[in-house]
Amino acid sequence: MQYPLFTMEKITDKIAALPPGSNYFSLEFFPPKTSMGSANLRARLDRMSRALRPLFVTVTWGAGGSTAEKSLELAELCQRELGLTTCLHLTCTNMSKKLVDKALQDAKALGVRNILALRGDPPRSEEYKERINVNGNGIEGMEEEDEFEWAIDLVKYIRKMYGDYFCIGVAAYPEGHADEGHPEGQSLEHDLPYLVGKTQAGADFIMTQLFFDVEAYDKFEKRLREHESGAFKTIPIIPGMMPIQSYQMIKRTTKLSHARLPPNIISRLDEVKGDDEMVKKVGVDIVSEIVTHIQQEAAPGPRGFHFYTLNLEKAVSFILERTNLIPTEDLEDESAVLEISVPLQSLSVNGAHSNHASRRQSSIGSDPHNRVIVTGPTSNSDWEATALDAAMPADPINTRANTLAISEGEGALGREATWDDFPNGRWGDARSPAYGEIDGYGVSLHMSVNQAIKLWGFPKSVGDITELFIKHIEGSLSAIPWSEEGLNEETNTIKSQLLQLNQKGWWSVASQPAVNGVRSTDPVFGWGPRNGFVFQKAFIELFLPSKDWTPLKEKLMSEEIKENVSWYAANASSQFFSSDSLMVNGVGTRGDEGGSTNAVTWGAFPGKEIITPTIIEEVSFRAWAEEAFGIWEEWGRVYERESESKKLIEGVREDYWLVNVIHHGYVEGEGLWDLLLK
C-alpha cells in the first residue's frame, strides 16, 4: 500500500466512503515559529502519518494572515510530500479580499480541496486599512464591499468563486461563543442562527471548539440534530479534543477559549498538578473517557474526532490507541507502510539545501549529549541501532507497530518523538515544533476592541502605560497585552523587585526568581515527577526606553559583571545585540556560531536525565521579540487613526528595546535584582 503523491479527495468524500458505524480522526498542526522547529515537525509529521493514519490533517492560519506563507508551506508538506488529505484554516476578518483570493488560489494550486472557514479576531477594518504589505497584499484603500465581517461571508464568497471545488468546514462552540470575550455572554441558542446561516450558505462539515464538559456536548449535538431548520440532520459534526499537555497550559487554554472544566476534572488534575508526568497521564485518561463516551452515542454516519495536537505526539498517540481510533491494516501491508511514491525532499533550513543523507549534531539546547538528526534516506546500517540497542521489540524497525511505539516514547528511539514532551510555551526549546504560542494563531490581543478599551482605557503618556504595568503586578488589572493572566505564586515572591523596576519605567513582561535545589513537590516552585529537585536561574524580560538601554548595556558588558550574566536585546527595527555578540565599529555581530544556550529551569529526577523545560537563547528570543513588538502594533490598532493613544503606542514601539537578562548565580537569590536596582 502506497501513499499517493497528490491526494485530491474532499473530506466529506472520505467520510462517506467509510463503513457504517466506523470511527475516524483528524489532527491539527500549526506552523512552527523557528526553522529548527519546522525541520523537526517534518520528521514528526512523517512518523505520525505512518503510525496513526489520520483521515485528514488541518493547518492553522494566523490572525489577519500573519502566518500565511508558513501555513501554505506546511500545507504543501502535508498534501504533496506526505500525501495527507489536508484542510487549510482560513480566517477572513482583518484581511483584504486580495489576500483571501491569493490564499484560495495557492491552496488550489497545491491540490488542497478542503477549507475551514473561520471568522478570526473581531474586525478592526479602519485601522487595518493603514497596513501596507510589501508583497502587494496590503489592504490600503480596501472598499467596504471587499471586507469580510463574519465566517458566513467567507463561505458565500468561496462558493461564489469556486463552486463546489472546495469542501468547506465551519466552526461551532458546544458551550456557546463568548460574546466580547466574556463567558457570561456564551449562549448556544444565540449562536444557532449564525451556525444555520453558515451551513445553509454551503458548509459541508462542522468542527467544534475544544471542550471538556461532555454533557454540554451531548446537549449541543442533540440540539443540532433536532433543529427545526433540518440543516444539521446529516452533516458531519466533528468534536474538537485537546490533549492535556500540562496543568498551566490547559488552565490558560480553557480560559482563553471559555471552555468549562467540570469540577470532577479539575479535582483529578489538582491532585497531580505538581507532577507534570502524572498530569499528562491523567489527561490521557480524561480525554480518552470523553472520546469513548461520544463513540457510544448514535450518529447518522461515521463518528469523527479532531485533535488539537499543539504539534506534540505522545499524548495524542496514547489517546488514539486507547480508544481504538487508529485504523487497522492487513498484515500483508505492514511491511510497506514506509513506501512513499517519491522520496521526501529535504527542507531548506536557513537557506541551506542538501541532496544527500547527512548526520548533524544538535547539542544546542537541553540535551546532555548530541541528538542525531538524520536527513535523507531512512535506512542505513551504519547509523541504525539494533532493536535490542533501541530497547524496542525485535521486529523490523520500520513496522507500523514500532513507529507507534516510538511516537509513544518507548525505548531509546522514543526520545526522538518525546524529547520536547514538557513544553512551556515560548520558554520551551526553540528546536521543538511546539515552541511558541499555544494556539499557533499568531500575534493577537485575544480580546475584542471593546474589551481592550475597558481594560486599558486611553493612555496619553508613558506614565499611563507604566501605571497599567504596576496595576497588573499589584493584581488590580487582570491582563496586559503580553499576558492574559495575573502573577502566579512563584512570581509573587519577587513582586517587590518587579514593582521597583516598573516604577522606573522598565516594564516587565516575564521573570522568575532564583531557586536552588527545592523539592519537586514544593507547592510554589515544584514541578515534574516526585522525589526530584528543581533549580532556576533568575531572569527578567522587560521593555525599556533607548535612553536607559544604552547605559544598561554598558553595565552588562563591564568586566565585573559580564561573566555573571547572559543577555539579549532587540527593537522593532530588528536591531539585535546579545552577550554573545562581538562589537565591530559599534555594530553587533554574531559571536561563536549558534551562540549560547541558557537553561534557566532544570530538574533532577530519579531514573531520568536532567530535564530542562525552560531555555533562553538567540533563536527563541528573536522569534519572541518579533511577536512582542507585533503586540504593540495590535494594541495601537485598538485606537482611532491620529488619536493621542495610538501615536503614543506607536512612539513607544519605535523607541523601546526588549531586553532579557539572565543571572547565572542561582545560589544568589538577590543577585539579579541587586544588579538592576542598585
C-alpha positions as CSV (number, residue, x, y, z in Angstrom):
1,M,0.0,0.0,0.0
2,Q,1.5,3.3,-1.1
3,Y,0.6,6.9,-0.2
4,P,-0.4,8.8,-3.3
5,L,1.7,11.8,-4.1
6,F,-1.3,14.1,-4.6
7,T,-4.4,13.4,-2.6
8,M,-7.4,15.1,-4.3
9,E,-10.2,13.8,-2.1
10,K,-12.5,16.0,-0.2
11,I,-13.0,15.3,3.5
12,T,-16.7,14.6,3.0
13,D,-15.9,12.1,0.2
14,K,-13.5,10.2,2.5
15,I,-16.1,10.2,5.4
16,A,-18.8,8.9,3.0
17,A,-16.5,6.1,1.9
18,L,-16.1,4.7,5.4
19,P,-18.0,1.7,6.6
20,P,-21.2,2.4,8.5
21,G,-20.6,2.7,12.3
22,S,-16.9,3.3,11.9
23,N,-14.8,6.0,13.6
24,Y,-12.2,8.3,12.2
25,F,-10.0,11.2,13.4
26,S,-8.1,14.2,12.2
27,L,-5.1,16.1,13.6
28,E,-4.4,19.8,13.7
29,F,-0.9,21.4,13.3
30,F,0.4,24.9,13.3
31,P,3.4,26.4,11.5
32,P,6.4,26.4,14.0
33,K,8.0,29.8,14.8
34,T,11.6,28.7,14.0
35,S,13.4,27.0,11.2
36,M,14.6,24.3,13.5
37,G,11.0,23.7,14.7
38,S,9.8,23.4,11.1
39,A,12.5,20.8,10.3
40,N,11.7,18.7,13.3
41,L,7.9,19.0,12.7
42,R,8.5,17.4,9.2
43,A,10.0,14.3,10.9
44,R,7.2,14.2,13.4
45,L,4.5,14.5,10.8
46,D,6.1,11.7,8.8
47,R,6.2,9.5,11.8
48,M,2.6,10.3,12.9
49,S,1.2,9.9,9.4
50,R,2.7,6.4,9.3
51,A,1.9,5.3,12.8
52,L,-1.6,6.9,13.3
53,R,-3.0,7.3,9.7
54,P,-5.4,10.2,10.3
55,L,-8.3,10.6,7.8
56,F,-7.1,14.2,7.3
57,V,-5.0,16.9,8.9
58,T,-5.6,20.6,9.3
59,V,-3.2,23.5,9.2
60,T,-3.9,26.7,11.2
61,W,-3.9,30.2,9.7
62,G,-2.7,33.2,11.8
63,A,-4.9,36.1,12.7
64,G,-5.0,38.6,9.8
65,G,-3.0,36.3,7.6
66,S,0.1,36.7,9.9
67,T,1.2,33.1,9.2
68,A,0.1,32.9,5.6
69,E,3.4,31.9,4.0
70,K,4.3,29.4,6.7
71,S,0.8,28.0,6.7
72,L,0.9,27.3,3.0
73,E,4.4,25.8,3.2
74,L,3.1,23.4,5.9
75,A,0.0,22.6,3.9
76,E,2.3,21.8,0.9
77,L,4.4,19.5,3.0
78,C,1.3,17.6,4.3
79,Q,-0.6,17.5,1.0
80,R,2.1,17.0,-1.6
81,E,5.1,15.4,0.2
82,L,3.3,13.3,2.8
83,G,0.2,12.6,0.8
84,L,-2.1,13.6,3.6
85,T,-5.6,14.9,2.8
86,T,-5.2,18.5,4.1
87,C,-7.6,21.1,5.3
88,L,-6.3,24.7,5.4
89,H,-7.8,27.0,8.0
90,L,-8.7,30.5,6.6
91,T,-9.7,33.5,8.7
92,C,-11.4,36.4,6.9
93,T,-11.5,39.3,9.3
94,N,-8.8,42.0,9.1
95,M,-7.7,40.6,5.8
96,S,-8.0,42.0,2.3
97,K,-10.1,40.3,-0.4
98,K,-6.8,40.2,-2.3
99,L,-5.1,38.1,0.4
100,V,-8.1,35.8,0.7
101,D,-8.1,35.3,-3.1
102,K,-4.4,34.5,-3.1
103,A,-4.7,32.0,-0.2
104,L,-7.5,30.2,-2.1
105,Q,-5.6,30.2,-5.4
106,D,-2.5,28.9,-3.7
107,A,-4.5,26.2,-1.9
108,K,-6.0,25.1,-5.2
109,A,-2.6,25.0,-6.8
110,L,-1.3,22.7,-4.1
111,G,-4.2,20.3,-4.5
112,V,-5.8,21.3,-1.2
113,R,-9.5,20.8,-1.6
114,N,-10.6,21.5,2.0
115,I,-11.0,24.8,3.8
116,L,-12.0,25.5,7.3
117,A,-13.7,28.9,7.0
118,L,-13.3,31.0,10.2
119,R,-14.1,34.5,11.3
120,G,-10.9,35.2,13.2
121,D,-10.4,38.2,15.5
122,P,-13.2,40.8,15.7
123,P,-12.8,43.1,12.7
124,R,-10.9,46.4,13.1
125,S,-11.1,47.4,9.4
126,E,-10.4,51.1,9.8
127,E,-7.1,50.5,11.5
128,Y,-6.1,47.6,9.3
129,K,-6.6,49.8,6.2
130,E,-3.4,51.6,7.3
131,R,-1.3,48.5,6.7
132,I,0.6,48.0,3.5
133,N,2.2,44.7,2.8
134,V,5.5,44.9,0.9
135,N,4.4,41.9,-1.2
136,G,1.4,43.8,-2.5
137,N,-1.1,42.1,-0.3
138,G,-1.8,45.1,1.7
139,I,-5.3,46.4,2.3
140,E,-4.8,50.2,2.0
141,G,-7.9,51.6,0.3
142,M,-9.9,48.4,0.7
143,E,-13.5,49.1,-0.2
144,E,-16.4,48.3,2.1
145,E,-17.7,45.6,-0.3
146,D,-14.3,43.9,-0.1
147,E,-14.5,43.3,3.6
148,F,-15.4,40.1,5.4
149,E,-17.0,40.5,8.8
150,W,-18.4,37.0,9.5
151,A,-17.4,33.5,8.6
152,I,-20.7,33.2,6.5
153,D,-19.3,36.0,4.3
154,L,-16.2,33.8,3.5
155,V,-18.3,30.7,3.0
156,K,-20.5,32.5,0.5
157,Y,-17.5,34.0,-1.3
158,I,-15.8,30.6,-1.7
159,R,-19.0,29.1,-3.1
160,K,-19.4,32.1,-5.5
161,M,-15.9,32.0,-6.8
162,Y,-15.1,28.2,-6.7
163,G,-18.4,26.4,-6.8
164,D,-18.1,23.0,-5.2
165,Y,-14.3,22.7,-5.8
166,F,-13.6,23.2,-2.1
167,C,-15.1,21.1,0.7
168,I,-15.9,23.8,3.4
169,G,-15.9,23.3,7.1
170,V,-17.1,25.8,9.7
171,A,-16.6,26.2,13.5
172,A,-19.1,25.7,16.3
173,Y,-19.0,26.2,20.0
174,P,-20.6,23.4,22.1
175,E,-20.9,25.8,25.1
176,G,-21.7,28.9,23.0
177,H,-19.3,31.5,21.7
178,A,-18.2,34.0,24.3
179,D,-19.5,37.5,23.4
180,E,-16.9,40.2,23.8
181,G,-14.5,37.7,25.2
182,H,-16.6,37.1,28.4
183,P,-18.0,33.8,29.4
184,E,-21.3,35.4,30.6
185,G,-22.1,36.1,27.0
186,Q,-21.9,32.5,26.0
187,S,-25.2,31.1,24.6
188,L,-25.8,28.2,22.3
189,E,-29.2,29.4,21.4
190,H,-27.7,32.8,20.4
191,D,-25.2,31.1,18.2
192,L,-27.6,28.8,16.4
193,P,-28.9,31.3,13.8
194,Y,-25.4,32.0,12.8
195,L,-24.5,28.3,12.5
196,V,-27.6,27.7,10.5
197,G,-26.6,30.5,8.2
198,K,-23.1,29.2,7.7
199,T,-24.4,25.7,7.0
200,Q,-27.1,26.8,4.5
201,A,-24.6,29.0,2.8
202,G,-22.6,26.0,1.7
203,A,-20.7,24.4,4.7
204,D,-20.0,20.7,4.3
205,F,-19.0,19.8,7.8
206,I,-18.8,21.3,11.3
207,M,-15.8,21.2,13.6
208,T,-16.2,22.2,17.2
209,Q,-14.1,24.2,19.6
210,L,-12.3,22.2,22.3
211,F,-14.4,21.2,25.3
212,F,-14.2,19.0,28.4
213,D,-17.9,19.2,29.5
214,V,-19.2,16.1,27.8
215,E,-22.8,16.7,29.0
216,A,-22.7,20.1,27.3
217,Y,-21.5,18.5,24.1
218,D,-24.3,15.9,24.2
219,K,-26.9,18.6,24.5
220,F,-25.2,20.6,21.7
221,E,-25.2,17.7,19.3
222,K,-28.8,16.7,20.2
223,R,-30.0,20.3,19.7
224,L,-28.3,20.5,16.3
225,R,-29.6,17.1,15.0
226,E,-33.1,18.0,16.1
227,H,-33.0,21.6,14.9
228,E,-36.2,22.8,13.2
229,S,-34.3,24.0,10.2
230,G,-33.1,20.5,9.4
231,A,-29.7,22.0,8.5
232,F,-27.8,19.6,10.8
233,K,-29.6,16.4,10.3
234,T,-26.9,14.5,8.5
235,I,-23.9,17.0,8.3
236,P,-20.7,15.6,9.9
237,I,-20.2,17.2,13.3
238,I,-16.6,16.6,14.4
239,P,-15.9,17.3,18.1
240,G,-12.6,19.0,19.0
241,M,-10.4,17.3,21.5
242,M,-7.4,18.9,23.3
243,P,-4.9,16.5,24.9
244,I,-3.8,17.8,28.2
245,Q,-0.1,18.6,27.9
246,S,0.4,20.5,31.3
247,Y,-1.6,21.9,34.1
248,Q,-0.8,25.5,33.5
249,M,-1.3,25.2,29.7
250,I,-4.8,23.6,30.0
251,K,-5.9,26.2,32.6
252,R,-4.8,29.0,30.2
253,T,-6.2,27.4,27.1
254,T,-9.7,26.8,28.7
255,K,-9.6,30.4,30.0
256,L,-8.9,31.8,26.5
257,S,-11.5,29.6,24.8
258,H,-14.0,29.8,27.7
259,A,-14.3,26.0,27.7
260,R,-15.6,24.9,31.1
261,L,-13.6,22.4,33.1
262,P,-16.1,20.3,35.1
263,P,-15.4,20.0,38.9
264,N,-14.5,16.3,38.7
265,I,-11.9,17.0,36.0
266,I,-10.4,19.9,38.0
267,S,-10.1,17.8,41.1
268,R,-8.4,15.0,39.2
269,L,-5.9,17.5,37.7
270,D,-5.4,19.3,41.0
271,E,-4.4,16.0,42.7
272,V,-1.4,15.7,40.4
273,K,-0.7,19.3,39.3
274,G,2.8,19.3,40.9
275,D,3.8,16.3,38.7
276,D,3.9,17.1,35.0
277,E,4.3,13.5,34.0
278,M,1.2,12.5,36.0
279,V,-0.8,15.4,34.6
280,K,-0.2,14.0,31.1
281,K,-1.2,10.5,32.2
282,V,-4.4,11.7,33.9
283,G,-5.0,14.0,30.9
284,V,-4.9,10.9,28.6
285,D,-7.4,9.2,30.9
286,I,-9.8,12.2,30.8
287,V,-9.7,12.8,27.1
288,S,-10.0,9.0,26.3
289,E,-13.1,8.8,28.5
290,I,-14.7,11.7,26.7
291,V,-13.9,10.1,23.3
292,T,-15.3,6.7,24.5
293,H,-18.5,8.3,25.7
294,I,-19.1,10.1,22.4
295,Q,-18.3,6.9,20.5
296,Q,-21.1,5.1,22.2
297,E,-23.7,7.8,21.1
298,A,-25.7,7.2,18.0
299,A,-24.8,9.2,14.9
300,P,-26.2,9.5,11.3
301,G,-22.8,8.5,9.9
302,P,-19.2,7.6,10.8
303,R,-18.2,9.2,14.1
304,G,-15.2,11.6,13.9
305,F,-12.9,13.3,16.3
306,H,-10.5,16.3,15.7
307,F,-7.4,16.6,17.9
308,Y,-5.6,19.8,18.6
309,T,-2.1,18.3,18.8
310,L,-0.1,21.5,19.6
311,N,2.5,19.9,17.4
312,L,3.2,17.2,20.0
313,E,2.6,13.5,19.5
314,K,2.9,11.4,22.7
315,A,-0.4,12.2,24.4
316,V,-2.5,12.0,21.3
317,S,-0.9,8.7,20.3
318,F,-1.8,7.2,23.6
319,I,-5.4,8.5,23.3
320,L,-5.9,7.2,19.8
321,E,-4.5,3.8,20.7
322,R,-6.6,3.5,23.9
323,T,-9.8,4.5,22.1
324,N,-9.2,2.2,19.1
325,L,-9.3,5.1,16.6
326,I,-6.1,4.1,14.8
327,P,-7.2,2.3,11.5
328,T,-6.2,-1.3,11.3
329,E,-4.2,-2.6,8.4
330,D,-3.9,-6.0,6.9
331,L,-0.7,-7.9,7.9
332,E,0.5,-8.0,4.3
333,D,0.6,-4.2,4.3
334,E,2.6,-4.0,7.5
335,S,6.0,-4.1,5.9
336,A,5.1,-1.5,3.3
337,V,3.9,1.4,5.4
338,L,7.1,3.4,4.7
339,E,6.7,3.3,1.0
340,I,6.4,6.8,-0.5
341,S,5.9,7.2,-4.2
342,V,8.8,9.7,-4.3
343,P,11.5,10.4,-1.7
344,L,10.7,13.2,0.6
345,Q,12.7,16.3,-0.3
346,S,14.8,17.8,2.4
347,L,13.5,21.2,3.6
348,S,15.6,24.3,3.3
349,V,16.7,25.5,6.7
350,N,18.2,29.0,6.8
351,G,18.8,28.8,3.1
352,A,20.8,25.6,3.2
353,H,20.0,22.8,0.8
354,S,21.2,19.2,0.9
355,N,20.5,16.4,-1.6
356,H,22.4,13.7,0.3
357,A,21.9,12.0,3.6
358,S,23.6,13.7,6.5
359,R,24.1,13.4,10.2
360,R,24.4,16.6,12.1
361,Q,25.0,17.5,15.7
362,S,22.2,19.2,17.6
363,S,23.6,19.8,21.1
364,I,22.4,23.4,21.3
365,G,19.6,23.1,23.8
366,S,18.6,20.9,26.7
367,D,20.2,17.7,25.6
368,P,23.1,16.4,27.7
369,H,24.6,14.9,24.6
370,N,24.2,15.3,20.8
371,R,20.9,14.2,19.4
372,V,21.3,12.9,15.9
373,I,19.0,14.4,13.3
374,V,19.1,12.4,10.1
375,T,18.0,13.7,6.8
376,G,17.8,11.8,3.6
377,P,17.2,8.0,3.2
378,T,16.0,6.4,6.4
379,S,17.7,3.0,6.0
380,N,21.4,2.8,6.5
381,S,23.1,0.1,8.6
382,D,25.9,2.5,9.5
383,W,23.6,4.7,11.6
384,E,20.8,2.4,12.7
385,A,20.6,1.0,16.2
386,T,19.6,-2.6,16.5
387,A,16.2,-3.5,18.0
388,L,18.0,-4.6,21.2
389,D,20.1,-1.4,21.4
390,A,17.0,0.7,20.9
391,A,15.1,-1.2,23.6
392,M,12.4,-2.0,21.0
393,P,10.7,-5.2,20.2
394,A,12.8,-7.3,17.9
395,D,10.7,-6.7,14.8
396,P,11.7,-4.8,11.7
397,I,12.2,-1.2,12.8
398,N,10.0,0.3,10.1
399,T,6.9,-1.6,11.0
400,R,3.9,0.5,11.9
401,A,3.7,-1.0,15.4
402,N,7.2,0.1,16.1
403,T,6.6,3.6,14.7
404,L,3.6,3.9,17.0
405,A,5.8,2.7,19.9
406,I,8.3,5.5,19.1
407,S,5.5,8.1,19.0
408,E,4.5,6.9,22.5
409,G,8.1,7.4,23.7
410,E,9.2,3.7,24.1
411,G,12.8,2.8,24.1
412,A,15.8,5.0,23.1
413,L,14.3,5.9,19.8
414,G,11.2,7.1,21.6
415,R,13.2,10.0,22.8
416,E,13.3,11.4,19.2
417,A,9.5,11.7,19.5
418,T,9.2,12.9,23.0
419,W,12.3,15.0,23.8
420,D,10.2,18.1,23.9
421,D,7.3,16.5,25.8
422,F,7.3,19.1,28.6
423,P,6.6,22.3,26.6
424,N,6.5,25.6,28.4
425,G,5.0,27.9,25.8
426,R,7.6,30.4,24.5
427,W,10.1,29.2,27.1
428,G,10.5,25.8,25.7
429,D,13.2,24.6,23.3
430,A,13.2,26.6,20.1
431,R,14.0,23.4,18.2
432,S,10.6,22.0,19.2
433,P,7.7,22.1,16.7
434,A,5.6,23.1,19.7
435,Y,7.7,26.1,20.6
436,G,5.9,29.4,20.9
437,E,2.3,30.4,21.4
438,I,0.0,27.6,22.5
439,D,-2.6,28.2,19.8
440,G,-0.4,28.8,16.8
441,Y,-2.7,31.6,15.5
442,G,-0.1,34.3,15.6
443,V,0.0,37.7,17.2
444,S,-3.3,38.7,18.8
445,L,-4.6,40.5,21.9
446,H,-7.0,37.6,22.5
447,M,-9.9,40.0,23.0
448,S,-12.2,42.5,21.3
449,V,-11.6,46.2,20.9
450,N,-14.3,47.0,23.5
451,Q,-12.7,44.6,25.9
452,A,-9.2,46.1,25.4
453,I,-10.5,49.6,25.9
454,K,-12.4,48.6,29.0
455,L,-9.1,47.1,30.5
456,W,-6.5,49.7,29.4
457,G,-8.5,52.8,28.6
458,F,-6.9,55.6,26.5
459,P,-3.3,56.0,27.6
460,K,-2.0,59.5,26.9
461,S,1.5,59.4,28.4
462,V,4.4,56.9,29.2
463,G,3.3,57.3,32.8
464,D,-0.2,56.0,31.9
465,I,1.4,52.9,30.5
466,T,3.7,52.5,33.5
467,E,0.6,52.7,35.7
468,L,-1.0,49.8,33.7
469,F,2.0,47.6,34.3
470,I,2.1,48.4,38.0
471,K,-1.6,47.7,38.4
472,H,-1.1,44.3,36.7
473,I,1.7,43.4,39.1
474,E,-0.3,44.5,42.1
475,G,-3.3,42.4,40.9
476,S,-5.8,45.1,40.3
477,L,-5.6,44.7,36.5
478,S,-6.4,41.3,35.2
479,A,-4.3,41.4,31.9
480,I,-1.9,43.4,29.9
481,P,-1.4,42.9,26.1
482,W,1.5,40.5,26.7
483,S,-0.1,38.5,29.5
484,E,-3.7,37.4,29.8
485,E,-3.2,36.3,33.4
486,G,-2.1,37.8,36.7
487,L,1.1,36.9,38.6
488,N,1.4,33.3,39.8
489,E,2.6,32.2,43.3
490,E,6.2,31.9,42.2
491,T,6.3,35.4,40.6
492,N,4.7,36.9,43.7
493,T,7.9,36.0,45.6
494,I,9.7,38.8,43.6
495,K,6.7,41.2,43.5
496,S,8.5,44.0,45.3
497,Q,11.5,43.8,42.9
498,L,9.2,43.9,39.9
499,L,7.3,46.9,41.3
500,Q,10.6,48.8,41.7
501,L,11.6,48.1,38.2
502,N,8.3,49.1,36.7
503,Q,8.2,52.2,38.8
504,K,11.4,53.2,36.9
505,G,9.5,52.8,33.7
506,W,11.1,49.4,32.9
507,W,8.1,47.4,32.0
508,S,8.4,43.7,32.9
509,V,6.7,41.0,30.7
510,A,8.4,37.9,32.1
511,S,10.5,36.9,35.1
512,Q,11.4,34.3,37.5
513,P,13.3,34.1,40.9
514,A,16.4,32.1,41.6
515,V,15.8,28.6,43.1
516,N,18.5,26.3,44.4
517,G,17.5,22.6,44.9
518,V,13.9,22.9,46.0
519,R,12.0,19.6,46.2
520,S,9.8,18.9,43.1
521,T,6.7,18.7,45.3
522,D,7.2,22.2,46.6
523,P,3.8,24.0,46.4
524,V,5.3,27.2,44.9
525,F,8.4,26.2,42.9
526,G,7.9,22.5,42.4
527,W,7.3,20.7,39.1
528,G,8.0,17.3,37.4
529,P,7.9,13.8,38.9
530,R,8.0,13.3,42.7
531,N,11.3,12.8,44.6
532,G,13.1,15.2,42.4
533,F,14.9,18.5,42.9
534,V,14.4,21.7,40.8
535,F,16.6,24.6,40.1
536,Q,16.2,28.1,38.5
537,K,18.3,31.0,37.4
538,A,16.7,34.3,37.9
539,F,15.9,36.3,34.8
540,I,13.9,39.3,33.8
541,E,12.5,40.4,30.5
542,L,11.4,44.0,30.1
543,F,10.7,46.9,27.7
544,L,12.8,50.0,28.4
545,P,13.5,53.2,26.5
546,S,16.6,53.7,24.4
547,K,18.0,56.3,26.8
548,D,18.0,53.7,29.6
549,W,19.2,50.8,27.4
550,T,22.5,52.4,26.4
551,P,23.8,52.7,30.0
552,L,22.4,49.3,31.0
553,K,24.2,47.7,28.1
554,E,27.5,49.2,29.1
555,K,26.9,48.0,32.7
556,L,26.1,44.4,31.5
557,M,29.3,44.4,29.4
558,S,31.6,45.7,32.2
559,E,34.4,43.4,33.4
560,E,32.9,42.9,36.9
561,I,29.5,41.8,35.6
562,K,29.8,40.2,32.2
563,E,30.8,36.8,33.5
564,N,27.8,36.6,35.7
565,V,25.1,37.3,33.1
566,S,23.8,36.5,29.7
567,W,21.5,38.9,27.9
568,Y,19.6,39.5,24.7
569,A,18.2,42.8,23.3
570,A,16.1,43.7,20.2
571,N,14.0,46.5,19.0
572,A,11.2,46.9,16.5
573,S,13.7,47.8,13.7
574,S,15.2,44.2,14.1
575,Q,18.4,45.5,15.7
576,F,19.8,42.8,17.9
577,F,22.6,42.6,20.5
578,S,23.5,39.9,23.0
579,S,26.2,38.9,25.4
580,D,27.4,36.6,22.6
581,S,27.8,39.5,20.2
582,L,31.1,41.0,19.1
583,M,31.4,44.7,18.7
584,V,32.8,45.7,15.3
585,N,32.8,49.5,14.8
586,G,29.9,49.8,17.2
587,V,27.8,47.2,15.3
588,G,26.8,43.9,16.9
589,T,27.7,40.7,15.1
590,R,27.3,37.1,15.8
591,G,29.9,35.6,18.1
592,D,30.6,31.8,18.2
593,E,28.3,30.1,15.7
594,G,25.0,29.2,17.3
595,G,25.5,31.5,20.4
596,S,25.0,30.4,23.9
597,T,22.0,28.4,25.2
598,N,20.8,29.1,28.7
599,A,18.8,26.5,30.6
600,V,17.2,28.7,33.2
601,T,15.0,25.9,34.7
602,W,16.1,22.4,35.2
603,G,15.3,19.4,37.4
604,A,16.9,16.2,38.5
605,F,14.6,13.2,39.0
606,P,15.2,9.5,39.9
607,G,15.8,7.4,36.8
608,K,15.8,10.3,34.4
609,E,18.2,12.5,32.5
610,I,18.3,16.1,33.6
611,I,15.1,17.8,32.3
612,T,15.3,21.4,31.1
613,P,11.9,22.7,30.2
614,T,12.8,26.4,30.2
615,I,15.5,27.6,27.8
616,I,16.5,31.1,26.6
617,E,18.7,31.5,23.5
618,E,19.0,33.7,20.5
619,V,16.7,31.9,18.1
620,S,13.8,31.8,20.6
621,F,14.4,35.3,21.8
622,R,14.4,36.7,18.2
623,A,11.2,34.9,17.4
624,W,9.5,36.2,20.5
625,A,10.8,39.8,20.1
626,E,9.2,40.0,16.7
627,E,5.9,38.9,18.3
628,A,6.3,41.1,21.3
629,F,6.7,44.2,19.1
630,G,3.8,43.0,17.0
631,I,1.6,43.1,20.1
632,W,2.4,46.8,20.4
633,E,1.2,47.2,16.9
634,E,-2.0,45.2,17.7
635,W,-2.6,47.4,20.8
636,G,-2.2,50.5,18.7
637,R,-4.9,49.4,16.3
638,V,-7.4,49.4,19.1
639,Y,-7.4,53.2,18.8
640,E,-8.6,55.6,16.1
641,R,-6.2,56.8,13.5
642,E,-4.3,60.0,14.6
643,S,-5.6,59.6,18.2
644,E,-3.3,60.5,21.0
645,S,-3.3,57.0,22.4
646,K,-2.3,55.5,19.0
647,K,0.5,58.0,18.5
648,L,1.8,57.2,22.0
649,I,1.9,53.5,21.5
650,E,3.5,53.8,18.0
651,G,6.2,56.1,19.5
652,V,6.9,53.6,22.3
653,R,7.1,50.8,19.9
654,E,9.7,52.6,17.8
655,D,11.9,53.8,20.7
656,Y,11.8,51.0,23.2
657,W,14.0,47.8,23.5
658,L,13.0,44.4,24.6
659,V,15.8,43.1,26.9
660,N,16.2,39.8,28.6
661,V,18.8,39.5,31.4
662,I,19.8,36.1,33.0
663,H,21.8,35.9,36.2
664,H,23.8,32.7,36.4
665,G,24.2,32.8,40.1
666,Y,21.2,30.6,41.0
667,V,22.5,30.3,44.6
668,E,22.3,34.1,44.9
669,G,18.7,34.9,45.5
670,E,19.1,38.7,45.1
671,G,21.9,38.7,42.5
672,L,19.9,39.8,39.5
673,W,17.8,42.4,41.5
674,D,20.9,43.9,43.1
675,L,22.4,44.3,39.7
676,L,19.4,46.1,38.2
677,L,18.2,48.1,41.1
678,K,21.4,49.2,43.0
